[in-house]
Amino acid sequence: MPYIPGFVNQAQLAKAVEEAAKKLNKGDVVRVNHSIGADTGGEPSIFFRIVLSDAASREDTLADVTGDIATTLFDEIRPIENWGLTPYFRFRSQSEQATRSEPEWA
């Protein structure tokens, strides 16, 4: 069973993530998922899994796109200040996602 800090209202956090995701560039982002758990040091954390369009995943734009997404999510949700959660961001292209069958990314 995954570790979920008792102080986090998961419904409120999900709503905050949903609202923040609406502010992301729709041409760049296919989907934003998240989960709550402990990082490798045991600290309460939020893990974002973001599927990018193939165009946004190009080598010449990837750093800017992922930086903008992480900044927007961080600024909108304020995971440390508002939720006591350390944020982690993972990105995957739409093509890469199509070759994998990991339910947490769906």
C-alpha positions as CSV (number, residue, x, y, z in Angstrom):
1,M,0.0,0.0,0.0
2,P,1.4,3.4,-0.9
3,Y,2.4,5.8,1.8
4,I,0.0,8.8,1.9
5,P,0.6,11.5,4.5
6,G,-2.4,11.9,6.7
7,F,-2.4,15.6,6.5
8,V,-3.0,15.8,2.8
9,N,-6.6,16.1,1.6
10,Q,-6.3,14.1,-1.6
11,A,-9.5,15.5,-3.2
12,Q,-8.3,19.1,-2.7
13,L,-4.9,18.3,-4.0
14,A,-6.3,16.6,-7.1
15,K,-8.5,19.7,-7.7
16,A,-5.4,21.9,-7.4
17,V,-3.5,19.8,-9.8
18,E,-6.4,19.8,-12.3
19,E,-6.7,23.6,-12.1
20,A,-2.9,24.1,-12.5
21,A,-2.9,21.7,-15.5
22,K,-5.4,23.9,-17.3
23,K,-2.8,26.7,-17.3
24,L,-0.3,24.6,-19.2
25,N,0.2,24.9,-23.0
26,K,-2.3,22.4,-24.5
27,G,-0.1,21.9,-27.5
28,D,2.7,20.7,-25.3
29,V,0.9,18.6,-22.6
30,V,-1.1,15.6,-23.3
31,R,-1.8,14.6,-19.7
32,V,-0.7,15.3,-16.2
33,N,-1.0,12.6,-13.5
34,H,0.2,12.7,-9.9
35,S,0.6,10.5,-6.9
36,I,1.6,11.0,-3.3
37,G,4.2,9.0,-1.5
38,A,7.5,9.0,0.2
39,D,10.7,9.8,-1.7
40,T,13.8,7.7,-1.2
41,G,14.6,9.7,2.0
42,G,11.2,8.9,3.4
43,E,9.9,12.5,2.9
44,P,6.3,13.2,1.9
45,S,6.3,13.9,-1.8
46,I,4.2,14.5,-4.9
47,F,5.3,12.7,-8.0
48,F,4.1,14.3,-11.3
49,R,3.9,12.2,-14.4
50,I,3.5,14.4,-17.5
51,V,3.0,13.1,-21.0
52,L,4.2,15.6,-23.6
53,S,3.2,15.9,-27.3
54,D,5.9,14.6,-29.6
55,A,6.5,18.1,-30.9
56,A,7.1,19.4,-27.4
57,S,9.5,16.5,-26.8
58,R,11.9,17.5,-29.5
59,E,15.5,17.9,-28.4
60,D,15.7,21.6,-29.3
61,T,12.6,22.5,-27.2
62,L,12.5,19.9,-24.4
63,A,14.4,21.8,-21.8
64,D,12.3,24.9,-22.2
65,V,9.0,23.0,-22.3
66,T,9.7,20.9,-19.2
67,G,11.1,23.9,-17.3
68,D,7.9,25.9,-18.1
69,I,5.7,23.0,-17.0
70,A,7.5,22.4,-13.8
71,T,7.5,26.1,-12.9
72,T,3.8,26.5,-13.6
73,L,2.8,23.4,-11.6
74,F,5.1,24.5,-8.8
75,D,3.9,28.1,-8.7
76,E,0.2,27.2,-9.0
77,I,0.1,24.3,-6.5
78,R,2.9,25.4,-4.2
79,P,3.4,21.8,-3.0
80,I,5.9,22.6,-0.3
81,E,4.2,25.6,1.3
82,N,0.5,24.5,0.8
83,W,0.8,20.7,1.2
84,G,4.1,19.9,2.8
85,L,5.1,17.8,-0.2
86,T,8.4,17.8,-2.1
87,P,7.7,17.8,-5.8
88,Y,9.2,15.5,-8.4
89,F,8.6,15.7,-12.1
90,R,8.9,13.0,-14.7
91,F,8.2,13.5,-18.4
92,R,7.5,11.2,-21.3
93,S,6.7,11.8,-24.9
94,Q,3.4,10.6,-26.3
95,S,5.2,8.2,-28.6
96,E,7.2,6.7,-25.7
97,Q,4.0,6.4,-23.7
98,A,2.3,4.5,-26.5
99,T,5.0,1.8,-26.3
100,R,4.5,1.2,-22.5
101,S,1.7,-0.2,-20.4
102,E,2.1,1.5,-17.0
103,P,-1.4,2.3,-15.6
104,E,-0.1,5.1,-13.4
105,W,0.8,7.0,-16.6
106,A,-2.6,6.4,-18.3
